[in-house]
Amino acid sequence: MIPRLLETRLKKQLKNKKILAILGARQVGKTTILNSINNKYFHKKKIIYLNCDIEEDRKIINTTSLIELKKLNKGVDLLIIDEAQRLDNPGLVLKIIYDNLETKILVTGSSSFELKNKLSDSLAGRYLDFILYPFSFAEVKEDILKIEKTIIYGLYPEVFLIKKNTDKILFLNTLIESYLFKDILSFQKIRNSQALKDLLTAVAYQIGSEVNENELANRLKIDRKTIISYLDILEKSFIIKRLYPYSKNPRREIGRRYKIYFVDLGIRNALIGDFNDFNLRQDSGVIWENFIVMEKIKSLENEGKIKDLFFWRSYNGAEIDLIEKSKTTAKLRAFEIKYQDNKLSRGAKEFLKDYDIPIKIVNTNNYQEFI
């Protein structure tokens, strides 16, 4: 098993009474990390594991009766609830257990939209949430010779471990149909499934570019409010990630539009049906940018660093790919993402003039120290 870096953060919180919630898409390894914690830190202790995808398991815990919950948790050291968003009222169930029993609780959810909304109402101050992404490049420790293959097929654990490229593609397409669409449509009760598929495919062609919601609405024949709603659902289901613009001078800098990246490039490439080698692709620059941005996001989450990420662009077209801002000190760091080039762009020079902040180029020569 490939060790997950997030486990180090989770380990530090195991002695804390707070409920630990692990959020992330299906197939990223949430159950595996639960089993690892179980085996390493709760060996020979009484543990209950309930998978709420299974009706029988769900019925056991789907109650707000204190008497029933006391019976279930009698003598239990660790209660694990997988896919807790499927409970009728997970927040209230967990609040009752937390307030009345000594059981340590770990929960997972594959939709932050579903689970966090239901937890926040009842569990203010009682839980900590963590996001588990697909493997990070730091976890798999691949070398530069294999990075291009990794970018093409993505880092979902099972995809990474599959040897044959044809089998990788088959798994990715199955994952799209079984989770991306079926689960999301079921959870969110989306009526127009084709509209969601069309939108996701459209943004797959626009990674690294600013999204124009009105343009998407016109092209797909969907109203703008639906576009906004669907993009929100896709982000909270860990399919896409939005990056917003940084601005200290709104009159000169774009402040409304955002960029979209895919959490996993294998999913993105499956959506557009393109698994060509890196050196044969016209989109190699933007998928490299997507890779670097998402690896940075994974790194910050795995290490628990409190930083925000933005891009910067002025109205005259000058642009910086990535701005990192510390939430504690407000310090800014600026980066240009390039595959092989090592020269600052015109936009970078304009940013440097306006902000007087050094800009670092991230390319194939130094990306590992960055991510």
Legacy VTK file of the C-alpha trace (Angstrom):
# vtk DataFile Version 3.0
C-alpha trace
ASCII
DATASET POLYDATA
POINTS 371 float
0.000 0.000 0.000
1.266 3.484 -0.871
1.277 5.573 2.361
-0.930 8.664 2.272
0.539 11.928 3.515
-2.813 13.044 4.948
-2.593 10.205 7.476
0.092 12.147 9.365
-2.352 15.020 9.921
-5.120 12.632 10.938
-2.844 10.829 13.392
-2.195 14.082 15.271
-5.942 14.534 15.810
-6.794 10.991 16.944
-6.437 11.885 20.638
-8.652 14.902 20.112
-12.298 14.268 20.983
-13.504 15.998 17.848
-15.130 14.022 15.056
-12.795 13.616 12.083
-14.468 13.877 8.674
-12.544 12.742 5.588
-14.006 14.160 2.384
-13.104 13.166 -1.135
-14.382 11.632 -4.349
-15.078 7.924 -4.593
-12.100 5.697 -5.353
-9.491 8.120 -3.952
-8.700 5.837 -1.004
-10.882 7.018 1.893
-11.743 3.490 3.019
-8.093 2.432 2.674
-6.900 5.255 4.917
-9.597 4.361 7.465
-8.375 0.773 7.507
-4.792 1.942 7.936
-5.741 4.110 10.938
-7.772 1.234 12.340
-4.870 -1.246 12.071
-2.146 1.107 13.303
-3.801 3.013 16.128
-6.825 0.986 17.266
-5.374 -2.516 17.135
-7.116 -4.922 19.544
-9.725 -2.290 20.428
-13.433 -2.542 19.756
-14.309 -0.972 16.427
-17.546 -0.689 14.494
-17.361 -0.061 10.762
-20.549 0.906 8.914
-20.775 1.531 5.175
-23.839 3.668 4.509
-23.891 2.627 0.860
-25.161 -0.688 2.256
-28.780 -0.519 3.376
-28.327 -2.901 6.325
-25.431 -0.838 7.699
-27.282 2.408 7.125
-30.328 1.199 9.085
-28.133 0.393 12.095
-26.925 3.978 12.544
-29.782 5.934 10.935
-31.486 6.836 14.219
-31.609 9.746 16.642
-32.641 7.515 19.564
-30.101 7.915 22.352
-31.067 4.491 23.739
-30.334 2.802 20.391
-27.091 4.704 19.873
-25.907 3.805 23.382
-26.586 0.116 22.660
-24.668 0.311 19.402
-21.667 2.077 20.924
-21.420 0.201 24.225
-17.742 -0.481 24.840
-16.817 0.791 21.375
-13.501 2.667 21.048
-13.869 3.730 17.423
-16.954 4.208 15.277
-16.300 4.481 11.534
-19.133 5.670 9.278
-18.323 5.464 5.569
-20.323 7.637 3.117
-22.148 9.318 5.995
-23.962 11.737 3.684
-26.436 8.930 2.951
-27.880 9.145 6.474
-31.120 11.086 6.850
-29.592 13.464 9.395
-25.901 12.687 9.902
-25.255 15.914 11.800
-27.834 15.153 14.496
-26.835 11.476 14.773
-23.189 12.417 15.290
-24.054 15.248 17.697
-25.975 12.836 19.935
-23.066 10.382 19.988
-20.484 13.130 20.511
-22.384 14.833 23.353
-23.362 11.673 25.234
-20.737 8.993 24.579
-16.961 8.620 24.667
-16.661 6.862 21.317
-14.084 8.246 18.873
-15.769 8.936 15.516
-14.367 8.915 11.988
-16.675 9.641 9.055
-16.192 9.890 5.311
-18.187 11.516 2.548
-17.835 11.663 -1.222
-19.747 14.921 -1.530
-18.852 17.951 0.552
-22.081 19.506 -0.727
-24.069 16.728 0.943
-22.046 16.051 4.077
-20.637 19.416 5.137
-24.017 21.119 4.850
-25.576 18.448 7.041
-22.743 18.509 9.587
-22.357 22.270 9.902
-25.879 22.815 11.201
-25.524 20.477 14.170
-21.809 20.040 14.778
-20.377 23.544 15.073
-17.032 23.227 16.857
-17.364 19.462 17.176
-15.627 18.247 14.034
-12.593 18.757 11.802
-12.721 18.060 8.087
-9.935 16.921 5.786
-9.889 16.467 2.019
-8.343 13.328 0.540
-7.441 13.810 -3.107
-6.180 11.194 -5.579
-2.512 10.317 -5.083
-0.169 13.288 -5.064
3.018 13.115 -7.090
4.948 13.325 -3.813
3.221 10.155 -2.590
3.891 8.008 -5.637
7.457 9.352 -5.957
7.600 8.971 -9.716
10.590 10.290 -11.647
10.555 12.796 -14.501
10.619 10.009 -17.090
7.183 8.819 -15.931
5.582 12.165 -15.184
4.039 12.544 -18.634
2.238 9.199 -18.354
1.049 10.186 -14.907
-0.350 13.448 -16.252
-2.188 11.698 -19.094
-3.878 8.980 -17.013
-4.146 10.784 -13.686
-3.522 9.665 -10.133
-6.611 7.843 -8.967
-5.066 5.009 -6.911
-6.476 2.141 -8.965
-5.622 3.831 -12.254
-2.057 4.414 -11.091
-1.637 0.780 -10.043
-3.078 -0.660 -13.285
-0.279 -1.639 -15.682
-1.893 -1.587 -19.129
-2.903 1.756 -20.635
-6.012 0.234 -22.212
-7.130 -0.976 -18.783
-6.477 2.469 -17.304
-8.749 4.026 -19.937
-11.464 1.436 -19.325
-11.412 2.113 -15.575
-11.546 5.889 -16.055
-14.556 5.631 -18.365
-16.295 3.308 -15.903
-15.559 5.723 -13.063
-17.074 8.607 -15.010
-20.302 6.743 -15.689
-20.642 5.109 -12.271
-19.646 8.022 -10.056
-19.341 11.328 -11.857
-22.754 11.094 -13.386
-24.840 8.476 -11.587
-23.880 9.447 -8.025
-23.984 13.186 -8.608
-27.294 12.986 -10.420
-28.685 10.857 -7.596
-27.357 13.025 -4.749
-28.341 16.350 -6.244
-31.548 15.235 -7.991
-30.393 16.865 -11.224
-33.057 16.494 -13.880
-31.080 17.237 -17.022
-28.251 14.702 -17.002
-27.191 15.486 -20.563
-26.768 19.155 -19.666
-24.389 18.198 -16.847
-22.367 15.955 -19.180
-22.220 18.643 -21.849
-21.089 21.259 -19.321
-18.372 19.055 -17.871
-17.065 18.220 -21.347
-17.125 21.898 -22.319
-15.035 22.970 -19.309
-12.671 20.040 -19.961
-11.664 21.857 -23.144
-11.188 25.127 -21.240
-8.887 24.168 -18.384
-6.602 27.015 -17.426
-8.797 29.584 -19.168
-11.169 32.066 -17.600
-14.736 30.815 -17.611
-17.448 32.920 -19.190
-20.720 31.682 -17.690
-22.874 33.554 -20.215
-20.929 32.079 -23.116
-21.333 28.558 -21.727
-25.040 29.146 -21.190
-25.513 30.314 -24.781
-23.477 27.499 -26.270
-25.122 24.729 -24.246
-28.613 26.253 -24.308
-28.794 26.238 -20.491
-29.647 29.262 -18.365
-26.801 30.937 -16.489
-28.204 30.090 -13.029
-28.131 26.387 -13.925
-24.539 26.703 -15.156
-23.535 28.290 -11.842
-25.409 25.636 -9.841
-23.886 22.735 -11.776
-20.344 24.090 -11.483
-20.843 24.475 -7.736
-22.010 20.861 -7.472
-19.075 19.607 -9.570
-16.597 21.437 -7.346
-18.182 20.202 -4.129
-18.131 16.678 -5.545
-14.345 16.972 -6.062
-14.415 16.829 -9.858
-13.226 20.364 -10.606
-11.436 23.114 -8.710
-11.964 26.810 -9.288
-9.187 29.365 -9.002
-10.250 32.976 -8.454
-8.432 36.177 -9.415
-6.313 38.145 -6.969
-6.689 41.889 -7.034
-5.634 44.896 -5.019
-6.735 47.320 -7.734
-10.109 46.227 -9.191
-10.144 49.088 -11.700
-7.102 47.704 -13.475
-7.430 43.996 -12.768
-10.093 41.427 -13.604
-11.986 40.513 -10.469
-14.997 38.362 -11.409
-14.096 35.520 -13.738
-12.418 32.368 -12.490
-10.422 29.514 -13.954
-11.376 25.849 -13.769
-8.967 22.954 -13.288
-9.720 19.253 -12.999
-8.895 17.546 -9.718
-7.679 14.590 -11.805
-6.375 14.875 -15.348
-7.210 11.262 -16.157
-10.889 12.133 -15.719
-10.468 15.224 -17.874
-8.703 13.358 -20.668
-11.339 10.599 -20.592
-14.090 13.197 -20.995
-12.540 14.553 -24.194
-11.341 11.119 -25.348
-7.686 12.130 -25.717
-4.938 9.911 -24.273
-2.274 10.818 -26.815
1.349 11.039 -25.697
2.369 14.312 -24.130
4.646 15.364 -27.003
1.823 14.856 -29.537
-0.739 17.039 -27.781
-1.733 20.595 -28.569
-2.896 21.083 -24.972
0.356 20.013 -23.270
0.884 23.504 -21.832
-2.509 23.759 -20.130
-2.483 20.213 -18.786
0.980 20.872 -17.334
-0.473 23.979 -15.680
-3.443 21.940 -14.364
-1.034 19.337 -12.988
1.114 21.880 -11.135
-1.849 23.813 -9.688
-3.562 20.656 -8.395
-0.350 19.210 -6.979
0.134 22.445 -5.047
-3.435 22.224 -3.731
-2.850 18.599 -2.659
0.407 19.565 -0.953
-1.216 22.361 1.073
-4.033 20.025 2.197
-1.721 17.131 3.071
0.516 19.400 5.137
-2.292 21.453 6.681
-0.852 24.747 5.475
-3.231 27.710 5.638
-2.788 29.421 2.287
-5.025 30.639 -0.518
-4.259 30.304 -4.211
-5.241 32.772 -6.946
-4.287 33.804 -10.453
-3.724 37.405 -11.556
-4.686 39.160 -14.756
-4.967 42.801 -15.782
-7.446 44.180 -18.301
-4.684 44.571 -20.880
-4.010 40.823 -20.765
-0.983 40.621 -18.476
-1.202 37.445 -16.402
0.431 35.436 -13.613
-0.507 31.757 -13.353
-0.433 31.333 -9.588
-0.433 33.612 -6.553
0.017 32.059 -3.114
-1.205 34.091 -0.146
-0.630 33.165 3.476
-3.776 33.501 5.602
-1.698 34.227 8.686
0.801 36.784 7.350
-0.859 37.906 4.063
2.515 37.385 2.382
2.329 36.832 -1.373
4.379 34.550 -3.607
4.047 34.567 -7.398
4.708 31.796 -9.913
4.744 31.358 -13.663
4.077 27.784 -14.775
5.947 26.697 -17.892
6.716 23.253 -19.232
10.289 23.913 -20.343
10.720 27.648 -20.905
12.566 29.625 -18.230
11.929 33.208 -19.321
9.505 35.578 -17.621
6.563 36.658 -19.757
5.553 40.249 -20.450
2.688 39.810 -17.988
5.081 38.659 -15.292
7.199 41.735 -15.773
4.118 43.948 -15.458
3.101 42.185 -12.233
6.628 42.586 -10.896
6.505 46.294 -11.637
3.116 46.771 -9.922
3.636 44.523 -6.895
7.419 44.375 -6.461
7.141 40.649 -5.648
9.710 38.202 -7.111
8.246 35.711 -9.588
9.468 32.150 -9.694
9.200 30.011 -12.814
7.999 26.443 -12.215
9.019 24.030 -14.969
10.222 20.442 -15.406
13.577 21.328 -13.865
12.269 22.428 -10.474
8.608 21.348 -10.148
9.342 18.718 -7.485
10.569 21.263 -4.946
7.470 23.372 -5.652
4.890 20.612 -5.173
LINES 1 372
371 0 1 2 3 4 5 6 7 8 9 10 11 12 13 14 15 16 17 18 19 20 21 22 23 24 25 26 27 28 29 30 31 32 33 34 35 36 37 38 39 40 41 42 43 44 45 46 47 48 49 50 51 52 53 54 55 56 57 58 59 60 61 62 63 64 65 66 67 68 69 70 71 72 73 74 75 76 77 78 79 80 81 82 83 84 85 86 87 88 89 90 91 92 93 94 95 96 97 98 99 100 101 102 103 104 105 106 107 108 109 110 111 112 113 114 115 116 117 118 119 120 121 122 123 124 125 126 127 128 129 130 131 132 133 134 135 136 137 138 139 140 141 142 143 144 145 146 147 148 149 150 151 152 153 154 155 156 157 158 159 160 161 162 163 164 165 166 167 168 169 170 171 172 173 174 175 176 177 178 179 180 181 182 183 184 185 186 187 188 189 190 191 192 193 194 195 196 197 198 199 200 201 202 203 204 205 206 207 208 209 210 211 212 213 214 215 216 217 218 219 220 221 222 223 224 225 226 227 228 229 230 231 232 233 234 235 236 237 238 239 240 241 242 243 244 245 246 247 248 249 250 251 252 253 254 255 256 257 258 259 260 261 262 263 264 265 266 267 268 269 270 271 272 273 274 275 276 277 278 279 280 281 282 283 284 285 286 287 288 289 290 291 292 293 294 295 296 297 298 299 300 301 302 303 304 305 306 307 308 309 310 311 312 313 314 315 316 317 318 319 320 321 322 323 324 325 326 327 328 329 330 331 332 333 334 335 336 337 338 339 340 341 342 343 344 345 346 347 348 349 350 351 352 353 354 355 356 357 358 359 360 361 362 363 364 365 366 367 368 369 370
